[in-house]
Amino acid sequence: MDFNYQKICQEMLKDLPERTKDVLKRRFGLKTSQRATLETIGKNYGITRERVRQIETDGLSKLKAKTAQCQEPFQYLLDLLKGSGDLRREDSLFDLAGPAKFQNHIFFLLSLGQDFERYSETEDLYSLWALDNNSLNFAQDFINTFIEEFEQGEKLLSSKEIISLRKDLPSQALFSYLEISKKIKQGTGGLFGLKDWPEISPRGVKDRAYLVLKEQNRPLHFTEVASLIDKMEERGEKKTLARTAHNELIKDPRFVLVGRGLYALKERGYEPGQVKDVILKILKQAKKPLPKQEIVEKVLEQRFVKPNTILLNLNNKQYFSRDSQGRYHGNI
């Protein structure tokens, strides 16, 4: 529904004394987009900031008594909150209620409404408006439950998965609750997770490389990683240098060098180390000597190298021995 919130505010203010009207307009940014401080207004009028506060409080008290005369916009704002689980993140509510040019006017009307309560930003929550404290307490319990879900499951969740976990709640309310949390965030792919996860808030080239490798689900050359980072973020003229990607991939233990310039994710089962280290681990896990061909096949699952490279490593008598049946075992 479209409202001219500026006109509504002017109508409500018109019967107030001129100074009271001016104080409220300046305090709520109804004259300009900037909200004036008590001290600034006090200096303009030659009065104390406490006196300005008294004028503001008196003016708001008089206007609150008049809200019954202008029920339609207040009912609309009330319905928006009820449809969002009885609360909404402040900037999101403003966007929903009307154009950006009316945000200060919407804030002013919400401040007058008897049904609305504003909660300032905290370390864990964004600033929000709610119908009562019970709705906020319920939302906080809900958020804590999902934080535990993310920490235990250690995986991103789609909108459908989140809805399926809480079928007892309307989806609009569910996502309204998640939106007020600073710890939960929706990533660029539309999936939800904890804000400090690299999939949600990637930091630098190394996290972006992680996302690329995870999405592609295959080993990639560092030049391709750099190229895919730029495509993923549409970085325009700012390009990711291949050597920068290479340096980050080398240093980060999440990545394993599996071939010449080729990297894979350790979490996908790729083991760090040289070819000989891979062979030694394969033999250790087998707990028995293995024939040459089986070793080659297993190493090629981990490394993109030529079979001859594997055979050369097997010939290193410092690490490997061959029995009478041609099977190999590790010397370490």
N, C-alpha and C positions, 0 to 999 in steps of 0.2 A: 504494500500500500504506500502511495506517495503522499508525503506531508511537506508543507512548507514550514519547517521547524522554526525558521527565523521569524516568520509572521506570527506563529503561535506564541513564541517568546515575547515578541513586542506587544502582543495583545494582553498577555498576562502582566507585563510590567507597567503598562500605561498609567495605571491609577496610583502608582507609588510616588512619594516625594522625589523631586528631581535628583537630589544627592544620593538617596538610597538607590534609585534606578541606575545612576551612573556607577556607583560602587559595585553593584551586582553585574552590570554589563562588563566592567573592566576585570572583575575577579574571575568571571567565567569565560572571558574572551569573546563576548558577544559583539563588542565594538570592532575589535581587530582579532586576528587569529591568536595573538599572544595573551596569556592570562597574567594580569598584574598582581604583584605581591601586596600584602597588607602595608608593608613599609613604604612602597612606592606611592600607593594611593594616599597614605597618611601625609607624606611630604607634600603632595599636590594640594591637599586641603589644609595643611598646617595643623593636623591633629595626630594623636598617637595611633600606633597600629592597633592597640587594644580597642580604641574607639571605632576604628574602621571595622574591626571584628564584630563589635556590638551592632553597628549599622547593618552589616551583612546578615547577621543572625536574625535581627528584627525583620529585615526585609524578606528573608526566606520563610520566616514564620507566617507572615501575612500572606505570602503567595501559596503556601501549602494549604491554607484554608480555602483557596480559590480553585484548587485542582478539580473539584467536583463539577465546575462550570466548563471544563475542557477535557472530558473523559475519553474522547476517541483516541488521541495519540497515546495517552497513558495506558489505555486498554490494549493498544497495539503492542506497546513495549512489554506489557505484562504477558501477552500471548507469546511473544518471541521467547521470553525466558521460560515460560511453562513448556513450550515445545522443545526446549533444549535441556530438559531435566532440571528446571528451576534455577539454572545459573548459566552464565556465558562469559567467556573471556572478553575483557572490555573492548579491545580493538575489533574483535570479531563481531561483537554485538553492534558496535557503531557501523561497521560495514554492512551488516544485515539490515539495520534500521533505516539507513538513508545515505545520500551522497556525502562525500568527504567534507564538502563545504559546510555541512550542518553538524559536524561532530561535536563542537563545543555547545551547540544548542541542545543536542540530544543529551549530553552530559548534564546540562543545566536542568532539563526536564526530569531526568532520572533522579537528580538530587532533591527534587521537590516531591516526587512520588512517595506515598506512604508505604508502598509495597516493596520498594527497592532498597537494597543494602549494598554499599560498595565495600570491597575488600582490597586493600592496597597490596602491591607486589611484595612478595617475600622471597626468601632464598630458593624455595621450592615451587612457588606458584606465581603465575602472572596476575596482574590486577584483574579483577572480575566484578561482575554484578550478580547478586543472588536474591532470591525471595526471602530467605531466612538462613539462619546459621545451621539448621539441621541439614539443609540441602548441601551446604559446603562440607559438613562433616561426612555425609554420605559419599560425596565425590572424592574426598581425601582417602577414605577407606578403600574405595574402588581403585583409585590410582595406586595405592600401596600394594593392592593385590596384583595388579598388572606388572608393577615393577618386580615383584617376586617371581611372577610368571616368566618375565624376560630373563631374569638372572638365573633361574633354574634351567629354563629351556635353552638359553643362549642362542636363540634364533629369532629372526625377524618374523613378524606376523602380518598377514594381509588383512584387509578390512573384513573380508568374509570370515577369516579365522577368529578375529576378535569378536565379531557378532555371534559366532557359534559358541564361544566360551561364555557369553552372557546373554542367553536368549530371553532372560527375564526382563531385560531393559530395552526400551526403544533405541534404535540405532542412533537417532539424533542426540539423545541424552548421553549415550555411551561415548560418542566422539567429542561431545562438548566437554565431558569430564576429562578425557585425555588431553584436550587442547589447552586446558589451564595448567597442566603440569610442565615444569621446566626440565624434568628428567626423561620424559617420553617425547619422541618426535617422529614425524612421518618423513621418511627419506625421499629422495628424488624419484625412486622407482615406485613410490606409493606404499611401500611397506613400513610398518611401525617397529620401533626398537628403542633402546636406551640412547639418549643423546650423545653419550661419549663413545658409542660404538663407531668404528671407522666406516661401517656401511651407512650410517646415518649422518655423521659429521666428519667426513674425511679431512685429515690434516696433512697438507703437503703432498708431494708426488708419491711417497711410499704408500699412503693410504689409498690414493687413487689407483695406483698400480695393483694394490690388493683387490680393489673392486673390479678392475678390468679382468684380472686373472680368474677371479671367482665367477664372474659372469660368463667368460668364455669357456671355463671348465676344461682347459687344455694348456699345455706348456706354450709359451710365447717368447719370441725373440724380443730383446729389450727395445729395439727400434719399433716393433709393432705395438708394444706396450705404450710407448710414448705417443704414437699415432692414435691409438684407441682412447687414451686419456683425453686428448683434444676433441675427439668426436663425441665422447661421453658428455663433456661439459660445454661444447660449442664455444671454445675459448677465443674464437676469432683470430686476431692477429697475434695474440700471445700464445706461442707454441711451447710445448714441453720438449726440451732438448733430450735427444736420445742418450747422450752421455750422463745427463742428470738422472734419468730413469735407471741407467745401468749402475751408477754409484749408489743409489738408494736400494736397489734390489740386492746388491752385494752385501750391504751392511745389515739388512733387516733379516732376522732369523725366521720370519714367516715364509721366506722365499728360498728355493733350492735351485742351484745351478745344475741343470740336467743335461746340458749339451753346450756346444760352443755358442755362447750368447743367449741360450734358451733357459728360461726360468719357469718353475712350477711352484705351486703352493705346498708347503709342508703338510698342511692339514688334509690335503688330498692323498696322503700316503707316501709322498716322496721323501726319501731320507737324505739328509745332508752328508757330505763327504765325497772323497774321490772314488773312482771305480773300484779300487781295491777294497775300500771300506764297505762299499755296497756288497761286494762278493763275500767278504768276511761275515757280514750280517746275515746274508742269505744262508751261508753254511751253518752259522750258529743257530739260526731258527730251525733249520732242517734237522739238526742234531744227528747228522750222518753225512758221510761223503756223498757227493753228487757228481753225476757224469757231466762232461764238458758242455754238451748241448743244452742240458737243463739249466745250467748256470748261465749260459749265454742268454737264453730266453728270459730268465728271471731278471737279469741285469737290464735287458732291453726294455723291460717294463718300467724301469726306474731311470734309465739314462738313454739319451739320444746320441749314441756313439756307434762306431763301426764294430762288427764282431771281432775283427783283428785286434782292436784296442783291448777288448776283454781278454782275449787269448794271451796277449802280451803280459797282462797283469797276472794271469794264472801261472805264467812261466817264472814269476818272481819267487824263487825258492825261500826267500826270507819270510814270506807270508803264506805260501801254499805248497802242499805236497801232493803227489799223485800215487795212488796205490797200484797194486798189480793188475787190477781190473780197469784201470784208467780213470778212476773216480778221484775227485779232488776233496781235500779237507784243509782247514785253516791251521796254520802253525801257531796262531796267537789265541 
